[in-house]
Amino acid sequence: MRRIITLLFLIGIIVGITIPAYSSVENVKVGGDFTIYGAYRHDFSFTNNYKTNDFLQSSVRVWVSAQLSNNVSTMIRLINERDWGQSIGEIQFPDPSNGNVTLDLAYVKIITPTCYSITIGRQDLKIGQGFVIGSQYNAVNYNSGQPGFGGSGGVADLLAPDLGLQKSFDAIKIDYKDEILPLSGQAFVAKINGNSTSNATPPLANNNDVDLYGLSLLYAPTNWSIEPYIIDEYNYGYQATMNPNPPPTEILPYAVPNSDSSLSAAGLRGTLKIPSAPGLSFKGEYAKQFGTDEQQYQSYEGWAGYIGGKYIFQTTMKPYIDLQYSLYSGQTPGNANIKAWQPMYPSGLSSQFGAIGYPAVWAMLYGGQGFNGATQYYAPYYPGVKVAKIGIGFQPLTRLAVYINYYNLSLDKKLPAIGLGTVTSDSVGNELDLGLNYAYSQDVNFGLTVGQLFRGDYIKDYLANGMTTDDPWEALGSMTVSF
C-alpha cells in the first residue's frame, strides 16, 4: 500500500511542478471564530479524587486564505486554547502549552487541469464520518506532552480536552474527483511523530518515528454511497507494551528497541436514503485491523463497527429519532494475538459515547490519563466497549433545537485493569443528556448540555473498590461566534 501511495504522491508532485511557479494574489479572505465554554463537572474520575471541577475555557481561531493564480490557494489558521486564568506565555503547571498561540492549519493546495488536486502542509484529514481517521488528537492524547505524539503543534493541556478543537495532521494529500461519475478518492501520507533517535539508549517513550498512510474511494450516487478504505500506521522503532495481566510494576523489557511495527486497518462505509420515505436514512461501517506488533511478535486482529438509522418526520418542528449501535472489540486474557481494537485517530467521539462517556469512559478504557490522573489499561490490551444510542429531538422554534440522547455503555470483554481483581460485570453505565442549541443570529450560537452518567456495576463494584462515589454529571454552556 505504501508503494501505491508513494506513486500517487510522486505523480502529484510531477503535475504540480509543471504548473508555472509565478503566482499573484487574486483574492484574500480573513475570518475566524471563538467558542467560550462554562462547565461544572462532578466526579468524572469515578473515585474520591477530583470530585468537582468548574471552569471557563475558550478556543479562538483566526485564519487567512489567499487564492492565487494558476489554481493555487493557501490557508493559514492560528489557534489559542486555554483555561481562563492562564496567561499566554506564562510558565504553568503541568504544561506551559496552555495558552499558547499555535499553528492549526498551514497548507498549499494545487488544483491540476485534470481531476486531481494536491494539498501539502498542516491540514485536516478525514475518512467518512471520522470513525477511524478524523483527528490526530482526542481526549486521550490531546496535551502536547503525551508520549508518542511529539508535542506536534503545541496542543494545550486543557481541563476539558474533549472540547479542544485541534485535530490537524502534517500531511501530503492527493484528492481525485471524476468529472462524469459520482466517484472521488483521496490518498495521503502524514507524519505523526518525527524523530531519528529510535536507537537511543535507554529507549524513550517518544523516540519512535511514526508515519500514517491512507487510501479511500467514495462512490456516491444520489441516494446511497459506498466507501472502501485502507489505513496503515508504520512505527519505526516501536516501543514496548505491557502484558494483558501483569503485576502493577511489570513492564516488558525493550529487547528490540529499534524494531518496526505496522498497524493497518481495512474498512468499508456505506449510507442509504429511501426515496419513497423522505427523511429516512441508514449508515454503517466495519473496519478490521491487521499487521504485526514486532516488539511482542503478536498479530493485530481487532475490529470495530457501527450501524445506525435516522428518521426526520416531515412536519413543521422536524422531530427526529436517531438510533446507533457501535462495538469496539476487546481482549480476552490469554489470547495469543491482539484481539482488541486499537484506536487510531477518530473524531466525533462525544456524539458516539456521550458528553460524559467520551471524556470519562473513553479515556479510562483506552489508556488515557483521565481526570483522576490514573491509567486503567495499557496499549495494546483493552477490554473493548459496546455503545447503544437512542436520540430524539425537534425544533420548537425556527432558531431553537432541543435534543435528548440516551447511551448504554458496556464492556465487550471482562478484562481486568492493571493491578485490580476479577471483573464480574460488564455494565459500565447509562448516560442521559439533554441539550439546547439556540441560533441567536447567523454568526452567534448558544448551547447548553446537562447530563448524568448512571454508573453500572463494573464501575461501582470494580473500579470504586469499596469507595463511596457519586454518579458523574455535568452542566456545560457554550457560546460560539464566527466572523
Secondary structure as UniProt FT lines:
FT   HELIX           2..18
FT   STRAND          25..42
FT   TURN            44..45
FT   STRAND          52..68
FT   TURN            69..71
FT   STRAND          72..83
FT   TURN            84..85
FT   TURN            88..89
FT   TURN            96..99
FT   STRAND          101..111
FT   STRAND          116..123
FT   TURN            128..129
FT   TURN            139..141
FT   TURN            144..145
FT   TURN            147..148
FT   TURN            150..153
FT   HELIX           161..163
FT   STRAND          169..177
FT   STRAND          183..193
FT   TURN            198..199
FT   TURN            205..206
FT   STRAND          209..219
FT   STRAND          224..236
FT   TURN            248..249
FT   TURN            257..258
FT   STRAND          261..273
FT   TURN            275..276
FT   TURN            278..279
FT   STRAND          280..293
FT   TURN            294..297
FT   STRAND          298..300
FT   STRAND          303..312
FT   TURN            316..317
FT   STRAND          320..328
FT   TURN            333..334
FT   HELIX           349..353
FT   TURN            355..356
FT   HELIX           357..362
FT   HELIX           363..365
FT   TURN            366..367
FT   TURN            371..372
FT   TURN            379..380
FT   STRAND          385..397
FT   TURN            398..399
FT   STRAND          400..411
FT   TURN            418..419
FT   STRAND          427..439
FT   STRAND          444..455
FT   HELIX           458..463
FT   TURN            465..466
FT   STRAND          473..482
//
